[in-house]
C-alpha cells in the first residue's frame, strides 16, 4: 500500500514476526529427530556401520545387562544426555522467544506499564 519494495517488506515487516515461529519449529523438530533416532537405533533399525550414538549406547548397555551387573551408568548416561538435550532446546526456545518476539520484548512491557518510561 505504501509502495515499499518487496525485500523491505519481507525483511523489515514479515521476518521479525516470523522468526520466533521458525526457530521454535526448528528446535522442536530437532528434539523429536534426536529422540526418534535414538529410539530407532536402540531397536536396531538406524545403525550405520559402527557409529557410536546414544541409541546404540543404550542398546549395547541393555545387551550387556548393565543393570544386572551393577553398571547402571552405562545405561543412564545416554538417557540423561538425551533428556538434557531436550531440556536445553526447550530453554533455548523460550529464551529466543523472549528475545525475538516483538510482543514479549521487555522494552514493550515497560512502555505499556509505565507511560513515563
Phi and psi restraints in degrees (range 20) as a CNS / XPLOR table:
assign (resid 1 and name C) (resid 2 and name N)
       (resid 2 and name CA) (resid 2 and name C) 1.0 -88.6 20.0 2
assign (resid 2 and name N) (resid 2 and name CA)
       (resid 2 and name C) (resid 3 and name N) 1.0 -6.9 20.0 2
assign (resid 2 and name C) (resid 3 and name N)
       (resid 3 and name CA) (resid 3 and name C) 1.0 83.6 20.0 2
assign (resid 3 and name N) (resid 3 and name CA)
       (resid 3 and name C) (resid 4 and name N) 1.0 23.6 20.0 2
assign (resid 3 and name C) (resid 4 and name N)
       (resid 4 and name CA) (resid 4 and name C) 1.0 -74.9 20.0 2
assign (resid 4 and name N) (resid 4 and name CA)
       (resid 4 and name C) (resid 5 and name N) 1.0 156.1 20.0 2
assign (resid 4 and name C) (resid 5 and name N)
       (resid 5 and name CA) (resid 5 and name C) 1.0 -71.0 20.0 2
assign (resid 5 and name N) (resid 5 and name CA)
       (resid 5 and name C) (resid 6 and name N) 1.0 157.1 20.0 2
assign (resid 5 and name C) (resid 6 and name N)
       (resid 6 and name CA) (resid 6 and name C) 1.0 -61.1 20.0 2
assign (resid 6 and name N) (resid 6 and name CA)
       (resid 6 and name C) (resid 7 and name N) 1.0 -43.8 20.0 2
assign (resid 6 and name C) (resid 7 and name N)
       (resid 7 and name CA) (resid 7 and name C) 1.0 -64.8 20.0 2
assign (resid 7 and name N) (resid 7 and name CA)
       (resid 7 and name C) (resid 8 and name N) 1.0 -35.9 20.0 2
assign (resid 7 and name C) (resid 8 and name N)
       (resid 8 and name CA) (resid 8 and name C) 1.0 -64.4 20.0 2
assign (resid 8 and name N) (resid 8 and name CA)
       (resid 8 and name C) (resid 9 and name N) 1.0 -44.4 20.0 2
assign (resid 8 and name C) (resid 9 and name N)
       (resid 9 and name CA) (resid 9 and name C) 1.0 -63.9 20.0 2
assign (resid 9 and name N) (resid 9 and name CA)
       (resid 9 and name C) (resid 10 and name N) 1.0 -41.3 20.0 2
assign (resid 9 and name C) (resid 10 and name N)
       (resid 10 and name CA) (resid 10 and name C) 1.0 -66.5 20.0 2
assign (resid 10 and name N) (resid 10 and name CA)
       (resid 10 and name C) (resid 11 and name N) 1.0 -50.3 20.0 2
assign (resid 10 and name C) (resid 11 and name N)
       (resid 11 and name CA) (resid 11 and name C) 1.0 -86.4 20.0 2
assign (resid 11 and name N) (resid 11 and name CA)
       (resid 11 and name C) (resid 12 and name N) 1.0 -21.0 20.0 2
assign (resid 11 and name C) (resid 12 and name N)
       (resid 12 and name CA) (resid 12 and name C) 1.0 -102.3 20.0 2
assign (resid 12 and name N) (resid 12 and name CA)
       (resid 12 and name C) (resid 13 and name N) 1.0 -25.9 20.0 2
assign (resid 12 and name C) (resid 13 and name N)
       (resid 13 and name CA) (resid 13 and name C) 1.0 -110.3 20.0 2
assign (resid 13 and name N) (resid 13 and name CA)
       (resid 13 and name C) (resid 14 and name N) 1.0 -45.9 20.0 2
assign (resid 13 and name C) (resid 14 and name N)
       (resid 14 and name CA) (resid 14 and name C) 1.0 -85.6 20.0 2
assign (resid 14 and name N) (resid 14 and name CA)
       (resid 14 and name C) (resid 15 and name N) 1.0 -49.5 20.0 2
assign (resid 14 and name C) (resid 15 and name N)
       (resid 15 and name CA) (resid 15 and name C) 1.0 -61.3 20.0 2
assign (resid 15 and name N) (resid 15 and name CA)
       (resid 15 and name C) (resid 16 and name N) 1.0 -42.4 20.0 2
assign (resid 15 and name C) (resid 16 and name N)
       (resid 16 and name CA) (resid 16 and name C) 1.0 -60.6 20.0 2
assign (resid 16 and name N) (resid 16 and name CA)
       (resid 16 and name C) (resid 17 and name N) 1.0 -29.7 20.0 2
assign (resid 16 and name C) (resid 17 and name N)
       (resid 17 and name CA) (resid 17 and name C) 1.0 -84.8 20.0 2
assign (resid 17 and name N) (resid 17 and name CA)
       (resid 17 and name C) (resid 18 and name N) 1.0 -26.2 20.0 2
assign (resid 17 and name C) (resid 18 and name N)
       (resid 18 and name CA) (resid 18 and name C) 1.0 -92.0 20.0 2
assign (resid 18 and name N) (resid 18 and name CA)
       (resid 18 and name C) (resid 19 and name N) 1.0 -19.2 20.0 2
assign (resid 18 and name C) (resid 19 and name N)
       (resid 19 and name CA) (resid 19 and name C) 1.0 -59.3 20.0 2
assign (resid 19 and name N) (resid 19 and name CA)
       (resid 19 and name C) (resid 20 and name N) 1.0 -44.0 20.0 2
assign (resid 19 and name C) (resid 20 and name N)
       (resid 20 and name CA) (resid 20 and name C) 1.0 -61.2 20.0 2
assign (resid 20 and name N) (resid 20 and name CA)
       (resid 20 and name C) (resid 21 and name N) 1.0 -35.8 20.0 2
assign (resid 20 and name C) (resid 21 and name N)
       (resid 21 and name CA) (resid 21 and name C) 1.0 -69.1 20.0 2
assign (resid 21 and name N) (resid 21 and name CA)
       (resid 21 and name C) (resid 22 and name N) 1.0 -38.8 20.0 2
assign (resid 21 and name C) (resid 22 and name N)
       (resid 22 and name CA) (resid 22 and name C) 1.0 -66.0 20.0 2
assign (resid 22 and name N) (resid 22 and name CA)
       (resid 22 and name C) (resid 23 and name N) 1.0 -45.0 20.0 2
assign (resid 22 and name C) (resid 23 and name N)
       (resid 23 and name CA) (resid 23 and name C) 1.0 -66.7 20.0 2
assign (resid 23 and name N) (resid 23 and name CA)
       (resid 23 and name C) (resid 24 and name N) 1.0 -40.9 20.0 2
assign (resid 23 and name C) (resid 24 and name N)
       (resid 24 and name CA) (resid 24 and name C) 1.0 -62.0 20.0 2
assign (resid 24 and name N) (resid 24 and name CA)
       (resid 24 and name C) (resid 25 and name N) 1.0 -41.9 20.0 2
assign (resid 24 and name C) (resid 25 and name N)
       (resid 25 and name CA) (resid 25 and name C) 1.0 -65.5 20.0 2
assign (resid 25 and name N) (resid 25 and name CA)
       (resid 25 and name C) (resid 26 and name N) 1.0 -40.3 20.0 2
assign (resid 25 and name C) (resid 26 and name N)
       (resid 26 and name CA) (resid 26 and name C) 1.0 -64.9 20.0 2
assign (resid 26 and name N) (resid 26 and name CA)
       (resid 26 and name C) (resid 27 and name N) 1.0 -47.5 20.0 2
assign (resid 26 and name C) (resid 27 and name N)
       (resid 27 and name CA) (resid 27 and name C) 1.0 -66.9 20.0 2
assign (resid 27 and name N) (resid 27 and name CA)
       (resid 27 and name C) (resid 28 and name N) 1.0 -40.4 20.0 2
assign (resid 27 and name C) (resid 28 and name N)
       (resid 28 and name CA) (resid 28 and name C) 1.0 -63.7 20.0 2
assign (resid 28 and name N) (resid 28 and name CA)
       (resid 28 and name C) (resid 29 and name N) 1.0 -42.6 20.0 2
assign (resid 28 and name C) (resid 29 and name N)
       (resid 29 and name CA) (resid 29 and name C) 1.0 -65.6 20.0 2
assign (resid 29 and name N) (resid 29 and name CA)
       (resid 29 and name C) (resid 30 and name N) 1.0 -37.9 20.0 2
assign (resid 29 and name C) (resid 30 and name N)
       (resid 30 and name CA) (resid 30 and name C) 1.0 -62.2 20.0 2
assign (resid 30 and name N) (resid 30 and name CA)
       (resid 30 and name C) (resid 31 and name N) 1.0 -41.5 20.0 2
assign (resid 30 and name C) (resid 31 and name N)
       (resid 31 and name CA) (resid 31 and name C) 1.0 -63.2 20.0 2
assign (resid 31 and name N) (resid 31 and name CA)
       (resid 31 and name C) (resid 32 and name N) 1.0 -45.0 20.0 2
assign (resid 31 and name C) (resid 32 and name N)
       (resid 32 and name CA) (resid 32 and name C) 1.0 -65.7 20.0 2
assign (resid 32 and name N) (resid 32 and name CA)
       (resid 32 and name C) (resid 33 and name N) 1.0 -37.1 20.0 2
assign (resid 32 and name C) (resid 33 and name N)
       (resid 33 and name CA) (resid 33 and name C) 1.0 -65.1 20.0 2
assign (resid 33 and name N) (resid 33 and name CA)
       (resid 33 and name C) (resid 34 and name N) 1.0 -45.6 20.0 2
assign (resid 33 and name C) (resid 34 and name N)
       (resid 34 and name CA) (resid 34 and name C) 1.0 -66.3 20.0 2
assign (resid 34 and name N) (resid 34 and name CA)
       (resid 34 and name C) (resid 35 and name N) 1.0 -42.8 20.0 2
assign (resid 34 and name C) (resid 35 and name N)
       (resid 35 and name CA) (resid 35 and name C) 1.0 -65.2 20.0 2
assign (resid 35 and name N) (resid 35 and name CA)
       (resid 35 and name C) (resid 36 and name N) 1.0 -41.2 20.0 2
assign (resid 35 and name C) (resid 36 and name N)
       (resid 36 and name CA) (resid 36 and name C) 1.0 -66.5 20.0 2
assign (resid 36 and name N) (resid 36 and name CA)
       (resid 36 and name C) (resid 37 and name N) 1.0 -41.2 20.0 2
assign (resid 36 and name C) (resid 37 and name N)
       (resid 37 and name CA) (resid 37 and name C) 1.0 -64.1 20.0 2
assign (resid 37 and name N) (resid 37 and name CA)
       (resid 37 and name C) (resid 38 and name N) 1.0 -42.9 20.0 2
assign (resid 37 and name C) (resid 38 and name N)
       (resid 38 and name CA) (resid 38 and name C) 1.0 -64.5 20.0 2
assign (resid 38 and name N) (resid 38 and name CA)
       (resid 38 and name C) (resid 39 and name N) 1.0 -40.1 20.0 2
assign (resid 38 and name C) (resid 39 and name N)
       (resid 39 and name CA) (resid 39 and name C) 1.0 -64.8 20.0 2
assign (resid 39 and name N) (resid 39 and name CA)
       (resid 39 and name C) (resid 40 and name N) 1.0 -43.9 20.0 2
assign (resid 39 and name C) (resid 40 and name N)
       (resid 40 and name CA) (resid 40 and name C) 1.0 -66.2 20.0 2
assign (resid 40 and name N) (resid 40 and name CA)
       (resid 40 and name C) (resid 41 and name N) 1.0 -38.4 20.0 2
assign (resid 40 and name C) (resid 41 and name N)
       (resid 41 and name CA) (resid 41 and name C) 1.0 -69.7 20.0 2
assign (resid 41 and name N) (resid 41 and name CA)
       (resid 41 and name C) (resid 42 and name N) 1.0 -33.3 20.0 2
assign (resid 41 and name C) (resid 42 and name N)
       (resid 42 and name CA) (resid 42 and name C) 1.0 -63.6 20.0 2
assign (resid 42 and name N) (resid 42 and name CA)
       (resid 42 and name C) (resid 43 and name N) 1.0 -37.9 20.0 2
assign (resid 42 and name C) (resid 43 and name N)
       (resid 43 and name CA) (resid 43 and name C) 1.0 -78.1 20.0 2
assign (resid 43 and name N) (resid 43 and name CA)
       (resid 43 and name C) (resid 44 and name N) 1.0 -12.2 20.0 2
assign (resid 43 and name C) (resid 44 and name N)
       (resid 44 and name CA) (resid 44 and name C) 1.0 95.1 20.0 2
assign (resid 44 and name N) (resid 44 and name CA)
       (resid 44 and name C) (resid 45 and name N) 1.0 11.3 20.0 2
assign (resid 44 and name C) (resid 45 and name N)
       (resid 45 and name CA) (resid 45 and name C) 1.0 -94.8 20.0 2
assign (resid 45 and name N) (resid 45 and name CA)
       (resid 45 and name C) (resid 46 and name N) 1.0 -19.1 20.0 2
assign (resid 45 and name C) (resid 46 and name N)
       (resid 46 and name CA) (resid 46 and name C) 1.0 -114.4 20.0 2
assign (resid 46 and name N) (resid 46 and name CA)
       (resid 46 and name C) (resid 47 and name N) 1.0 16.0 20.0 2
assign (resid 46 and name C) (resid 47 and name N)
       (resid 47 and name CA) (resid 47 and name C) 1.0 -75.2 20.0 2
assign (resid 47 and name N) (resid 47 and name CA)
       (resid 47 and name C) (resid 48 and name N) 1.0 129.7 20.0 2
assign (resid 47 and name C) (resid 48 and name N)
       (resid 48 and name CA) (resid 48 and name C) 1.0 -115.8 20.0 2
assign (resid 48 and name N) (resid 48 and name CA)
       (resid 48 and name C) (resid 49 and name N) 1.0 102.1 20.0 2
assign (resid 48 and name C) (resid 49 and name N)
       (resid 49 and name CA) (resid 49 and name C) 1.0 64.1 20.0 2
assign (resid 49 and name N) (resid 49 and name CA)
       (resid 49 and name C) (resid 50 and name N) 1.0 -137.1 20.0 2
assign (resid 49 and name C) (resid 50 and name N)
       (resid 50 and name CA) (resid 50 and name C) 1.0 -106.1 20.0 2
assign (resid 50 and name N) (resid 50 and name CA)
       (resid 50 and name C) (resid 51 and name N) 1.0 32.9 20.0 2
assign (resid 50 and name C) (resid 51 and name N)
       (resid 51 and name CA) (resid 51 and name C) 1.0 -67.2 20.0 2
assign (resid 51 and name N) (resid 51 and name CA)
       (resid 51 and name C) (resid 52 and name N) 1.0 133.4 20.0 2
assign (resid 51 and name C) (resid 52 and name N)
       (resid 52 and name CA) (resid 52 and name C) 1.0 -95.9 20.0 2
assign (resid 52 and name N) (resid 52 and name CA)
       (resid 52 and name C) (resid 53 and name N) 1.0 109.5 20.0 2
assign (resid 52 and name C) (resid 53 and name N)
       (resid 53 and name CA) (resid 53 and name C) 1.0 -125.5 20.0 2
assign (resid 53 and name N) (resid 53 and name CA)
       (resid 53 and name C) (resid 54 and name N) 1.0 175.1 20.0 2
assign (resid 53 and name C) (resid 54 and name N)
       (resid 54 and name CA) (resid 54 and name C) 1.0 -63.1 20.0 2
assign (resid 54 and name N) (resid 54 and name CA)
       (resid 54 and name C) (resid 55 and name N) 1.0 -38.9 20.0 2
assign (resid 54 and name C) (resid 55 and name N)
       (resid 55 and name CA) (resid 55 and name C) 1.0 -65.8 20.0 2
assign (resid 55 and name N) (resid 55 and name CA)
       (resid 55 and name C) (resid 56 and name N) 1.0 -43.0 20.0 2
assign (resid 55 and name C) (resid 56 and name N)
       (resid 56 and name CA) (resid 56 and name C) 1.0 -70.4 20.0 2
assign (resid 56 and name N) (resid 56 and name CA)
       (resid 56 and name C) (resid 57 and name N) 1.0 -30.2 20.0 2
assign (resid 56 and name C) (resid 57 and name N)
       (resid 57 and name CA) (resid 57 and name C) 1.0 -65.5 20.0 2
assign (resid 57 and name N) (resid 57 and name CA)
       (resid 57 and name C) (resid 58 and name N) 1.0 -41.3 20.0 2
assign (resid 57 and name C) (resid 58 and name N)
       (resid 58 and name CA) (resid 58 and name C) 1.0 -65.6 20.0 2
assign (resid 58 and name N) (resid 58 and name CA)
       (resid 58 and name C) (resid 59 and name N) 1.0 -42.4 20.0 2
assign (resid 58 and name C) (resid 59 and name N)
       (resid 59 and name CA) (resid 59 and name C) 1.0 -62.4 20.0 2
assign (resid 59 and name N) (resid 59 and name CA)
       (resid 59 and name C) (resid 60 and name N) 1.0 -46.8 20.0 2
assign (resid 59 and name C) (resid 60 and name N)
       (resid 60 and name CA) (resid 60 and name C) 1.0 -66.9 20.0 2
assign (resid 60 and name N) (resid 60 and name CA)
       (resid 60 and name C) (resid 61 and name N) 1.0 -36.7 20.0 2
assign (resid 60 and name C) (resid 61 and name N)
       (resid 61 and name CA) (resid 61 and name C) 1.0 -69.8 20.0 2
assign (resid 61 and name N) (resid 61 and name CA)
       (resid 61 and name C) (resid 62 and name N) 1.0 -32.5 20.0 2
assign (resid 61 and name C) (resid 62 and name N)
       (resid 62 and name CA) (resid 62 and name C) 1.0 -71.2 20.0 2
assign (resid 62 and name N) (resid 62 and name CA)
       (resid 62 and name C) (resid 63 and name N) 1.0 -37.8 20.0 2
assign (resid 62 and name C) (resid 63 and name N)
       (resid 63 and name CA) (resid 63 and name C) 1.0 -70.0 20.0 2
assign (resid 63 and name N) (resid 63 and name CA)
       (resid 63 and name C) (resid 64 and name N) 1.0 -32.2 20.0 2
assign (resid 63 and name C) (resid 64 and name N)
       (resid 64 and name CA) (resid 64 and name C) 1.0 -90.0 20.0 2
assign (resid 64 and name N) (resid 64 and name CA)
       (resid 64 and name C) (resid 65 and name N) 1.0 11.6 20.0 2
assign (resid 64 and name C) (resid 65 and name N)
       (resid 65 and name CA) (resid 65 and name C) 1.0 53.3 20.0 2
assign (resid 65 and name N) (resid 65 and name CA)
       (resid 65 and name C) (resid 66 and name N) 1.0 58.5 20.0 2
assign (resid 65 and name C) (resid 66 and name N)
       (resid 66 and name CA) (resid 66 and name C) 1.0 -65.9 20.0 2
assign (resid 66 and name N) (resid 66 and name CA)
       (resid 66 and name C) (resid 67 and name N) 1.0 -36.3 20.0 2
assign (resid 66 and name C) (resid 67 and name N)
       (resid 67 and name CA) (resid 67 and name C) 1.0 -68.3 20.0 2
assign (resid 67 and name N) (resid 67 and name CA)
       (resid 67 and name C) (resid 68 and name N) 1.0 -42.2 20.0 2
assign (resid 67 and name C) (resid 68 and name N)
       (resid 68 and name CA) (resid 68 and name C) 1.0 -69.7 20.0 2
assign (resid 68 and name N) (resid 68 and name CA)
       (resid 68 and name C) (resid 69 and name N) 1.0 -32.6 20.0 2
assign (resid 68 and name C) (resid 69 and name N)
       (resid 69 and name CA) (resid 69 and name C) 1.0 -88.5 20.0 2
assign (resid 69 and name N) (resid 69 and name CA)
       (resid 69 and name C) (resid 70 and name N) 1.0 -0.7 20.0 2
assign (resid 69 and name C) (resid 70 and name N)
       (resid 70 and name CA) (resid 70 and name C) 1.0 88.3 20.0 2
assign (resid 70 and name N) (resid 70 and name CA)
       (resid 70 and name C) (resid 71 and name N) 1.0 8.4 20.0 2
assign (resid 70 and name C) (resid 71 and name N)
       (resid 71 and name CA) (resid 71 and name C) 1.0 -98.8 20.0 2
assign (resid 71 and name N) (resid 71 and name CA)
       (resid 71 and name C) (resid 72 and name N) 1.0 63.9 20.0 2
assign (resid 71 and name C) (resid 72 and name N)
       (resid 72 and name CA) (resid 72 and name C) 1.0 -66.7 20.0 2
assign (resid 72 and name N) (resid 72 and name CA)
       (resid 72 and name C) (resid 73 and name N) 1.0 -27.0 20.0 2
assign (resid 72 and name C) (resid 73 and name N)
       (resid 73 and name CA) (resid 73 and name C) 1.0 -70.3 20.0 2
assign (resid 73 and name N) (resid 73 and name CA)
       (resid 73 and name C) (resid 74 and name N) 1.0 -22.2 20.0 2
assign (resid 73 and name C) (resid 74 and name N)
       (resid 74 and name CA) (resid 74 and name C) 1.0 -62.4 20.0 2
assign (resid 74 and name N) (resid 74 and name CA)
       (resid 74 and name C) (resid 75 and name N) 1.0 -34.3 20.0 2
assign (resid 74 and name C) (resid 75 and name N)
       (resid 75 and name CA) (resid 75 and name C) 1.0 -88.3 20.0 2
assign (resid 75 and name N) (resid 75 and name CA)
       (resid 75 and name C) (resid 76 and name N) 1.0 -41.4 20.0 2
assign (resid 75 and name C) (resid 76 and name N)
       (resid 76 and name CA) (resid 76 and name C) 1.0 -75.5 20.0 2
assign (resid 76 and name N) (resid 76 and name CA)
       (resid 76 and name C) (resid 77 and name N) 1.0 -29.1 20.0 2
assign (resid 76 and name C) (resid 77 and name N)
       (resid 77 and name CA) (resid 77 and name C) 1.0 -62.9 20.0 2
assign (resid 77 and name N) (resid 77 and name CA)
       (resid 77 and name C) (resid 78 and name N) 1.0 -46.5 20.0 2
assign (resid 77 and name C) (resid 78 and name N)
       (resid 78 and name CA) (resid 78 and name C) 1.0 -69.7 20.0 2
assign (resid 78 and name N) (resid 78 and name CA)
       (resid 78 and name C) (resid 79 and name N) 1.0 -32.1 20.0 2
assign (resid 78 and name C) (resid 79 and name N)
       (resid 79 and name CA) (resid 79 and name C) 1.0 -65.8 20.0 2
assign (resid 79 and name N) (resid 79 and name CA)
       (resid 79 and name C) (resid 80 and name N) 1.0 -42.9 20.0 2
assign (resid 79 and name C) (resid 80 and name N)
       (resid 80 and name CA) (resid 80 and name C) 1.0 -65.7 20.0 2
assign (resid 80 and name N) (resid 80 and name CA)
       (resid 80 and name C) (resid 81 and name N) 1.0 -36.6 20.0 2
assign (resid 80 and name C) (resid 81 and name N)
       (resid 81 and name CA) (resid 81 and name C) 1.0 -63.2 20.0 2
assign (resid 81 and name N) (resid 81 and name CA)
       (resid 81 and name C) (resid 82 and name N) 1.0 -42.9 20.0 2
assign (resid 81 and name C) (resid 82 and name N)
       (resid 82 and name CA) (resid 82 and name C) 1.0 -64.9 20.0 2
assign (resid 82 and name N) (resid 82 and name CA)
       (resid 82 and name C) (resid 83 and name N) 1.0 -41.3 20.0 2
assign (resid 82 and name C) (resid 83 and name N)
       (resid 83 and name CA) (resid 83 and name C) 1.0 -66.2 20.0 2
assign (resid 83 and name N) (resid 83 and name CA)
       (resid 83 and name C) (resid 84 and name N) 1.0 -42.5 20.0 2
assign (resid 83 and name C) (resid 84 and name N)
       (resid 84 and name CA) (resid 84 and name C) 1.0 -65.8 20.0 2
assign (resid 84 and name N) (resid 84 and name CA)
       (resid 84 and name C) (resid 85 and name N) 1.0 -36.6 20.0 2
assign (resid 84 and name C) (resid 85 and name N)
       (resid 85 and name CA) (resid 85 and name C) 1.0 -65.5 20.0 2
assign (resid 85 and name N) (resid 85 and name CA)
       (resid 85 and name C) (resid 86 and name N) 1.0 -42.1 20.0 2
assign (resid 85 and name C) (resid 86 and name N)
       (resid 86 and name CA) (resid 86 and name C) 1.0 -63.1 20.0 2
assign (resid 86 and name N) (resid 86 and name CA)
       (resid 86 and name C) (resid 87 and name N) 1.0 -41.2 20.0 2
assign (resid 86 and name C) (resid 87 and name N)
       (resid 87 and name CA) (resid 87 and name C) 1.0 -65.5 20.0 2
assign (resid 87 and name N) (resid 87 and name CA)
       (resid 87 and name C) (resid 88 and name N) 1.0 -42.0 20.0 2
assign (resid 87 and name C) (resid 88 and name N)
       (resid 88 and name CA) (resid 88 and name C) 1.0 -66.2 20.0 2
assign (resid 88 and name N) (resid 88 and name CA)
       (resid 88 and name C) (resid 89 and name N) 1.0 -38.0 20.0 2
assign (resid 88 and name C) (resid 89 and name N)
       (resid 89 and name CA) (resid 89 and name C) 1.0 -66.1 20.0 2
assign (resid 89 and name N) (resid 89 and name CA)
       (resid 89 and name C) (resid 90 and name N) 1.0 -37.1 20.0 2
assign (resid 89 and name C) (resid 90 and name N)
       (resid 90 and name CA) (resid 90 and name C) 1.0 -65.2 20.0 2
assign (resid 90 and name N) (resid 90 and name CA)
       (resid 90 and name C) (resid 91 and name N) 1.0 -41.4 20.0 2
assign (resid 90 and name C) (resid 91 and name N)
       (resid 91 and name CA) (resid 91 and name C) 1.0 -68.8 20.0 2
assign (resid 91 and name N) (resid 91 and name CA)
       (resid 91 and name C) (resid 92 and name N) 1.0 -38.1 20.0 2
assign (resid 91 and name C) (resid 92 and name N)
       (resid 92 and name CA) (resid 92 and name C) 1.0 -62.4 20.0 2
assign (resid 92 and name N) (resid 92 and name CA)
       (resid 92 and name C) (resid 93 and name N) 1.0 -40.3 20.0 2
assign (resid 92 and name C) (resid 93 and name N)
       (resid 93 and name CA) (resid 93 and name C) 1.0 -60.9 20.0 2
assign (resid 93 and name N) (resid 93 and name CA)
       (resid 93 and name C) (resid 94 and name N) 1.0 -45.4 20.0 2
assign (resid 93 and name C) (resid 94 and name N)
       (resid 94 and name CA) (resid 94 and name C) 1.0 -63.3 20.0 2
assign (resid 94 and name N) (resid 94 and name CA)
       (resid 94 and name C) (resid 95 and name N) 1.0 -44.4 20.0 2
assign (resid 94 and name C) (resid 95 and name N)
       (resid 95 and name CA) (resid 95 and name C) 1.0 -65.6 20.0 2
assign (resid 95 and name N) (resid 95 and name CA)
       (resid 95 and name C) (resid 96 and name N) 1.0 -43.1 20.0 2
assign (resid 95 and name C) (resid 96 and name N)
       (resid 96 and name CA) (resid 96 and name C) 1.0 -67.2 20.0 2
assign (resid 96 and name N) (resid 96 and name CA)
       (resid 96 and name C) (resid 97 and name N) 1.0 -33.9 20.0 2
assign (resid 96 and name C) (resid 97 and name N)
       (resid 97 and name CA) (resid 97 and name C) 1.0 -66.2 20.0 2
assign (resid 97 and name N) (resid 97 and name CA)
       (resid 97 and name C) (resid 98 and name N) 1.0 -39.0 20.0 2
assign (resid 97 and name C) (resid 98 and name N)
       (resid 98 and name CA) (resid 98 and name C) 1.0 -63.9 20.0 2
assign (resid 98 and name N) (resid 98 and name CA)
       (resid 98 and name C) (resid 99 and name N) 1.0 -37.2 20.0 2
assign (resid 98 and name C) (resid 99 and name N)
       (resid 99 and name CA) (resid 99 and name C) 1.0 -79.2 20.0 2
assign (resid 99 and name N) (resid 99 and name CA)
       (resid 99 and name C) (resid 100 and name N) 1.0 -45.9 20.0 2
assign (resid 99 and name C) (resid 100 and name N)
       (resid 100 and name CA) (resid 100 and name C) 1.0 -92.4 20.0 2
assign (resid 100 and name N) (resid 100 and name CA)
       (resid 100 and name C) (resid 101 and name N) 1.0 -21.5 20.0 2
assign (resid 100 and name C) (resid 101 and name N)
       (resid 101 and name CA) (resid 101 and name C) 1.0 -78.2 20.0 2
assign (resid 101 and name N) (resid 101 and name CA)
       (resid 101 and name C) (resid 102 and name N) 1.0 118.2 20.0 2
assign (resid 101 and name C) (resid 102 and name N)
       (resid 102 and name CA) (resid 102 and name C) 1.0 -61.2 20.0 2
assign (resid 102 and name N) (resid 102 and name CA)
       (resid 102 and name C) (resid 103 and name N) 1.0 -29.0 20.0 2
assign (resid 102 and name C) (resid 103 and name N)
       (resid 103 and name CA) (resid 103 and name C) 1.0 -74.7 20.0 2
assign (resid 103 and name N) (resid 103 and name CA)
       (resid 103 and name C) (resid 104 and name N) 1.0 -20.6 20.0 2
assign (resid 103 and name C) (resid 104 and name N)
       (resid 104 and name CA) (resid 104 and name C) 1.0 -105.4 20.0 2
assign (resid 104 and name N) (resid 104 and name CA)
       (resid 104 and name C) (resid 105 and name N) 1.0 1.8 20.0 2
assign (resid 104 and name C) (resid 105 and name N)
       (resid 105 and name CA) (resid 105 and name C) 1.0 -63.3 20.0 2
assign (resid 105 and name N) (resid 105 and name CA)
       (resid 105 and name C) (resid 106 and name N) 1.0 143.2 20.0 2
assign (resid 105 and name C) (resid 106 and name N)
       (resid 106 and name CA) (resid 106 and name C) 1.0 -68.2 20.0 2
assign (resid 106 and name N) (resid 106 and name CA)
       (resid 106 and name C) (resid 107 and name N) 1.0 -30.1 20.0 2
assign (resid 106 and name C) (resid 107 and name N)
       (resid 107 and name CA) (resid 107 and name C) 1.0 -64.9 20.0 2
assign (resid 107 and name N) (resid 107 and name CA)
       (resid 107 and name C) (resid 108 and name N) 1.0 -36.1 20.0 2
assign (resid 107 and name C) (resid 108 and name N)
       (resid 108 and name CA) (resid 108 and name C) 1.0 -68.7 20.0 2
assign (resid 108 and name N) (resid 108 and name CA)
       (resid 108 and name C) (resid 109 and name N) 1.0 -36.2 20.0 2
assign (resid 108 and name C) (resid 109 and name N)
       (resid 109 and name CA) (resid 109 and name C) 1.0 -65.6 20.0 2
assign (resid 109 and name N) (resid 109 and name CA)
       (resid 109 and name C) (resid 110 and name N) 1.0 -41.6 20.0 2
assign (resid 109 and name C) (resid 110 and name N)
       (resid 110 and name CA) (resid 110 and name C) 1.0 -65.6 20.0 2
assign (resid 110 and name N) (resid 110 and name CA)
       (resid 110 and name C) (resid 111 and name N) 1.0 -40.2 20.0 2
assign (resid 110 and name C) (resid 111 and name N)
       (resid 111 and name CA) (resid 111 and name C) 1.0 -65.8 20.0 2
assign (resid 111 and name N) (resid 111 and name CA)
       (resid 111 and name C) (resid 112 and name N) 1.0 -39.3 20.0 2
assign (resid 111 and name C) (resid 112 and name N)
       (resid 112 and name CA) (resid 112 and name C) 1.0 -70.2 20.0 2
assign (resid 112 and name N) (resid 112 and name CA)
       (resid 112 and name C) (resid 113 and name N) 1.0 -40.8 20.0 2
assign (resid 112 and name C) (resid 113 and name N)
       (resid 113 and name CA) (resid 113 and name C) 1.0 -77.9 20.0 2
assign (resid 113 and name N) (resid 113 and name CA)
       (resid 113 and name C) (resid 114 and name N) 1.0 -34.6 20.0 2
assign (resid 113 and name C) (resid 114 and name N)
       (resid 114 and name CA) (resid 114 and name C) 1.0 -126.5 20.0 2
assign (resid 114 and name N) (resid 114 and name CA)
       (resid 114 and name C) (resid 115 and name N) 1.0 105.6 20.0 2
assign (resid 114 and name C) (resid 115 and name N)
       (resid 115 and name CA) (resid 115 and name C) 1.0 -65.5 20.0 2
assign (resid 115 and name N) (resid 115 and name CA)
       (resid 115 and name C) (resid 116 and name N) 1.0 -20.7 20.0 2
assign (resid 115 and name C) (resid 116 and name N)
       (resid 116 and name CA) (resid 116 and name C) 1.0 -80.7 20.0 2
assign (resid 116 and name N) (resid 116 and name CA)
       (resid 116 and name C) (resid 117 and name N) 1.0 -15.1 20.0 2
